[in-house]
Amino acid sequence: MPGAGKLDVRGLVMVTAAAASWGTWSLFLRPTGLSPLASAPIVFLLMGLFALPFALRAPRATWDHATRRWFAAYVVIDALNLVLFFAAIATTTVQIAILSHYLAPIIIALAAPRIDGVRVPGARIAALVALTGLVIVLEPWHAPAHGAVLGALFGAASAVCYAGNVFTLRRVALKIGPSRALAYHALLAGLLLAPLAIGSLHQLTPGGLGLLAIGSSTIGSLSGILFAIGLTRIGSARAAILTFIEPVVAVLVGVIAYGEAIHPFAAVGGTLILAAGIHVARKTS
């Protein structure tokens, strides 16, 4: 563990690289043509398999009753999170999907006093600013783009689940380690969602499976483990700020890969969302 107050460059690089990689998920999902219900369990199972060797090499852990309960909650919540996030990407533009998903830091800040006993100054005002930003991104005074509202709802719902992940993963990883938490929960979440994918598996091509395998092993398993290690080195406040590189990368991917235009009002709305999230991240210890 780095000394107190000392800047840990390796930790910063780990967290930044992981967060930036998550902004490229659409490149691995959209070309497969699979529905979120089909792609989510496949990604989970592949992530679990790729992370399993790291989990098996981790120090032995003791599973007490509380850890088992938090772990079960983590499995269910993250399963919902991934399905909803993939649904947002499949339904609307990458910009709307990722920006609505990044309401998560605001939700975490609002829930922290009740769950962790941590009060984040200005959280309610930041929540209002972020919601205003999301409304501007959606531009309701114009005819909404196809799937924009539904996609934003999927993204916001995934943000709620992601916030739940933060509270549950923190407790689980402290007890059993980050690699074991990632591998075991991914395998169980994949099995939990597998029945939902049976009807769509005929759409999976070898090329599509290859894309999902690459994404799951790199920005899924590897980035997840890197992020968890970096988090322990630099702390939650710095890590939370650095994760805001994800929506920046995701928006750039949308522009470059899919020709999504950045309208002036949408840019203003996105800035409000990011500014509100960075504010609460900086205020969270």
C-alpha positions in Angstrom: 0.0 0.0 0.0 1.5 3.3 -1.0 2.3 5.8 1.7 -0.3 8.3 2.7 -0.3 11.4 0.6 2.1 10.0 -2.0 1.0 10.1 -5.6 0.8 6.5 -6.9 1.4 6.8 -10.6 0.9 3.0 -11.2 -2.5 3.2 -9.5 -3.5 6.3 -11.5 -2.5 4.5 -14.8 -4.4 1.3 -13.9 -7.7 3.1 -13.0 -7.4 5.5 -16.0 -6.7 2.7 -18.5 -9.5 0.6 -17.2 -12.1 3.4 -17.3 -11.0 4.5 -20.8 -11.3 0.9 -22.1 -14.9 0.7 -20.8 -15.9 3.5 -23.2 -15.3 1.1 -26.1 -18.0 -1.5 -25.2 -20.2 -0.6 -28.1 -17.4 -1.7 -30.5 -17.7 -5.3 -29.2 -21.5 -5.3 -28.8 -23.2 -3.6 -31.8 -21.5 -5.7 -34.6 -22.7 -9.0 -33.1 -26.4 -8.0 -33.7 -27.3 -9.8 -30.5 -30.0 -8.6 -28.1 -28.8 -7.5 -24.6 -30.5 -10.6 -23.1 -28.3 -12.8 -25.3 -25.0 -10.8 -25.1 -25.0 -10.1 -21.3 -24.9 -13.8 -20.1 -22.2 -14.7 -22.7 -20.1 -11.7 -21.6 -20.5 -12.6 -17.9 -19.5 -16.3 -18.5 -16.5 -15.4 -20.6 -15.4 -12.8 -18.0 -15.7 -15.3 -15.3 -13.7 -17.9 -17.2 -10.9 -15.5 -18.1 -10.7 -14.2 -14.5 -10.9 -17.6 -12.8 -7.1 -18.3 -13.0 -6.5 -15.1 -11.1 -9.1 -16.0 -8.5 -7.7 -19.5 -7.9 -4.3 -18.0 -7.2 -5.7 -15.4 -4.7 -5.1 -15.9 -1.0 -7.5 -18.0 0.8 -10.7 -16.2 2.0 -13.2 -16.8 4.8 -16.9 -16.6 3.7 -19.0 -15.5 6.7 -22.7 -15.1 6.6 -22.6 -11.3 5.9 -20.2 -11.8 3.0 -22.4 -14.5 1.4 -25.4 -12.1 1.6 -23.5 -9.2 0.1 -22.1 -11.5 -2.6 -25.6 -12.7 -3.6 -26.8 -9.1 -3.8 -23.8 -8.2 -5.9 -24.5 -11.0 -8.4 -28.1 -10.0 -8.9 -27.5 -6.3 -9.0 -24.6 -6.5 -11.5 -26.6 -8.9 -13.7 -29.3 -6.3 -14.0 -26.7 -3.5 -14.4 -25.1 -5.2 -17.5 -28.4 -6.1 -19.2 -29.7 -2.5 -18.7 -26.5 -0.9 -19.9 -26.3 -3.1 -23.0 -29.9 -2.4 -23.6 -29.2 1.4 -23.5 -26.4 1.0 -26.0 -28.6 -1.1 -28.3 -31.6 1.2 -28.1 -30.2 4.7 -28.5 -27.0 6.6 -29.3 -23.8 5.9 -27.4 -23.9 9.5 -26.1 -27.3 9.2 -24.5 -26.6 5.7 -23.2 -23.3 6.5 -21.5 -24.3 9.9 -20.2 -27.5 8.6 -18.6 -25.5 5.7 -17.1 -23.2 8.3 -15.6 -25.9 9.5 -13.2 -24.4 6.7 -11.0 -22.0 8.9 -9.0 -24.9 11.2 -8.1 -27.0 8.3 -7.0 -24.1 7.0 -4.9 -23.6 10.3 -3.3 -27.3 10.6 -2.4 -27.4 7.0 -1.0 -24.1 7.1 0.9 -25.5 8.7 4.1 -28.0 5.9 4.6 -25.8 3.0 3.4 -22.3 3.9 4.4 -22.9 6.7 6.8 -21.0 9.1 4.5 -22.4 12.5 3.7 -21.4 14.2 0.5 -21.8 18.0 0.5 -23.8 19.4 -2.3 -25.1 16.0 -3.5 -28.7 17.1 -3.9 -27.8 20.2 -5.9 -25.4 18.1 -8.0 -28.3 15.6 -8.6 -30.5 18.4 -9.9 -27.7 19.7 -12.1 -27.1 16.2 -13.6 -30.8 15.7 -14.2 -31.0 19.1 -15.9 -28.1 18.0 -18.1 -29.8 14.8 -19.1 -32.9 16.6 -20.1 -30.8 19.0 -22.3 -29.1 16.0 -23.9 -32.5 14.5 -24.8 -33.7 17.9 -26.2 -37.4 17.3 -25.4 -38.3 20.6 -27.2 -37.5 18.7 -30.5 -39.0 15.5 -31.7 -37.0 12.9 -29.8 -34.6 10.7 -31.8 -35.8 7.1 -32.2 -35.2 5.2 -28.9 -33.7 8.3 -27.1 -36.2 8.3 -24.2 -36.3 4.5 -23.7 -32.5 4.3 -24.1 -32.0 7.0 -21.5 -34.4 5.2 -19.1 -32.3 2.0 -19.6 -29.1 4.0 -18.9 -30.5 5.7 -15.8 -31.8 2.3 -14.5 -28.3 0.8 -15.1 -26.9 3.8 -13.1 -29.1 2.8 -10.1 -27.8 -0.8 -10.4 -24.2 0.4 -10.8 -24.5 2.4 -7.6 -25.7 -0.7 -5.9 -22.6 -2.5 -7.3 -20.3 0.0 -5.6 -21.8 -0.6 -2.2 -21.9 -4.4 -2.5 -18.6 -4.9 -4.3 -16.7 -2.8 -1.7 -17.8 -5.1 1.0 -17.3 -8.3 -0.9 -13.8 -7.4 -2.3 -12.5 -6.5 1.2 -13.4 -10.0 2.3 -12.6 -12.3 -0.6 -10.3 -10.2 -2.8 -11.1 -8.4 -6.1 -10.1 -11.2 -8.6 -12.2 -13.8 -6.7 -15.2 -11.4 -6.5 -15.0 -10.6 -10.2 -14.6 -14.2 -11.4 -17.2 -15.9 -9.1 -19.9 -13.2 -9.4 -19.5 -13.2 -13.3 -19.9 -16.9 -13.6 -23.0 -16.9 -11.3 -24.5 -13.9 -13.1 -23.9 -15.6 -16.4 -25.7 -18.7 -15.3 -28.5 -16.7 -13.8 -29.1 -14.9 -17.1 -28.4 -17.9 -19.4 -32.1 -19.1 -19.7 -32.9 -15.6 -21.1 -30.4 -16.1 -24.0 -31.5 -19.5 -25.2 -33.9 -18.2 -27.7 -31.4 -15.9 -29.3 -28.3 -18.1 -29.5 -29.0 -19.1 -33.1 -28.1 -15.5 -34.0 -24.6 -15.8 -32.6 -21.9 -16.2 -35.3 -18.3 -17.3 -34.8 -17.2 -13.7 -35.5 -19.7 -12.4 -33.0 -18.5 -14.8 -30.4 -14.9 -13.8 -31.1 -15.7 -10.1 -30.6 -17.4 -10.9 -27.3 -14.5 -13.1 -26.2 -12.0 -10.3 -26.9 -14.1 -7.7 -25.1 -14.8 -9.9 -22.1 -11.1 -10.9 -21.7 -9.7 -7.3 -22.1 -12.1 -4.6 -21.1 -14.1 -7.0 -19.0 -11.8 -9.2 -16.9 -8.5 -7.5 -17.3 -9.8 -4.0 -16.9 -12.0 -5.0 -14.0 -9.0 -6.5 -12.1 -6.8 -3.5 -13.0 -9.4 -1.1 -11.7 -9.8 -3.0 -8.4 -6.1 -3.0 -7.8 -5.7 0.6 -8.8 -8.6 1.5 -6.5 -6.8 0.1 -3.5 -3.7 2.1 -4.3 -5.2 5.6 -5.0 -8.5 5.6 -3.1 -12.1 6.1 -4.1 -12.0 9.9 -4.5 -9.3 9.9 -7.2 -10.6 6.8 -8.8 -14.1 8.2 -9.1 -12.8 11.3 -10.9 -10.6 9.3 -13.3 -13.6 7.1 -14.3 -15.1 10.1 -16.0 -12.7 9.4 -18.9 -15.1 6.6 -19.9 -18.0 8.8 -21.2 -15.4 11.0 -23.0 -14.1 7.9 -24.8 -17.6 6.5 -25.4 -18.7 9.8 -27.0 -15.6 9.9 -29.2 -16.3 6.3 -30.3 -19.9 7.3 -31.2 -18.6 10.1 -33.3 -15.8 8.2 -35.0 -17.3 4.8 -35.4 -21.0 5.5 -35.9 -21.0 9.1 -37.2 -23.0 10.4 -34.2 -23.2 14.2 -34.3 -22.5 16.2 -31.2 -25.1 19.0 -31.1 -24.3 22.2 -29.1 -27.1 21.6 -26.6 -26.1 18.0 -26.1 -22.6 19.1 -25.4 -23.8 21.5 -22.7 -26.0 18.9 -21.2 -23.2 16.3 -21.1 -20.9 18.9 -19.5 -23.4 19.5 -16.7 -23.7 15.7 -16.1 -19.9 15.3 -16.0 -19.4 18.4 -13.8 -22.0 17.2 -11.3 -20.4 13.8 -11.2 -16.9 15.1 -10.8 -18.1 17.4 -8.0 -19.6 14.5 -5.9 -16.6 12.3 -6.7 -14.2 15.0 -5.3 -16.3 15.4 -2.2 -16.4 11.6 -1.6 -13.6 10.2 0.6 
